[in-house]
Amino acid sequence: MDKIDADINILVVDDEQIMRQIIGNILKFLGLTKVSYASDGGAAWLRLQMKPAIDLILLDWNMPKMNGPELLGMIRKSEDFKNIPVLMITAEGTREHILKAMEIGATNYVVKPFTPIVIEKKIRRILKEKEESL
């Protein structure tokens, strides 16, 4: 299997420190080291305004202040960020939640608990689709 482009900038958004660490460790294992973290949607929105630009967002659903769907809605309405792929990562695994996430504009969806292999496959699929659409 090809290596994932290690040059991409990833933003992990989750209110739980342990989940940010777990996802960060998976990304590091995949050779992805350009990772930023935010503990809620508001902090993530501020990070999006900064350089370097974000190439991929891994976004939790349930967070205080601004949740994942609210942030995703803002991203998709934004001229600057609307094309950034967003992988929704959540404990909400019902059909309704998955459909809502896709309706709002999630690129893909992962239900907690997940394995590193699942995260890798989803990231690979998202990056392949992004490349093919260019």
MOMORA-V118939 format. One record per backbone hydrogen bond with DSSP energy under -1.0 kcal/mol. CO is the residue of the C=O (numbers start at 1). NH is the residue of the N-H. If there is no record, write none. Layout:
co=CO nh=NH
co=CO nh=NH
This chain:
co=5 nh=8
co=9 nh=55
co=9 nh=56
co=10 nh=36
co=11 nh=58
co=12 nh=38
co=13 nh=60
co=16 nh=20
co=17 nh=21
co=18 nh=22
co=19 nh=23
co=20 nh=24
co=21 nh=25
co=22 nh=26
co=23 nh=27
co=24 nh=28
co=25 nh=29
co=26 nh=30
co=27 nh=32
co=28 nh=31
co=33 nh=35
co=34 nh=10
co=36 nh=12
co=38 nh=14
co=40 nh=44
co=41 nh=45
co=42 nh=46
co=43 nh=47
co=44 nh=48
co=47 nh=50
co=56 nh=11
co=57 nh=87
co=58 nh=13
co=59 nh=89
co=61 nh=68
co=64 nh=66
co=66 nh=41
co=67 nh=71
co=68 nh=72
co=69 nh=73
co=70 nh=74
co=71 nh=75
co=72 nh=76
co=73 nh=77
co=78 nh=82
co=81 nh=84
co=85 nh=57
co=86 nh=107
co=86 nh=108
co=87 nh=59
co=88 nh=110
co=90 nh=112
co=91 nh=93
co=94 nh=98
co=95 nh=99
co=96 nh=100
co=97 nh=101
co=98 nh=102
co=99 nh=103
co=100 nh=104
co=101 nh=105
co=101 nh=106
co=108 nh=88
co=110 nh=90
co=115 nh=119
co=116 nh=120
co=117 nh=121
co=118 nh=122
co=119 nh=123
co=120 nh=124
co=121 nh=125
co=122 nh=126
co=123 nh=127
co=124 nh=128
co=125 nh=129
co=126 nh=130
co=127 nh=131
co=128 nh=132
co=129 nh=133
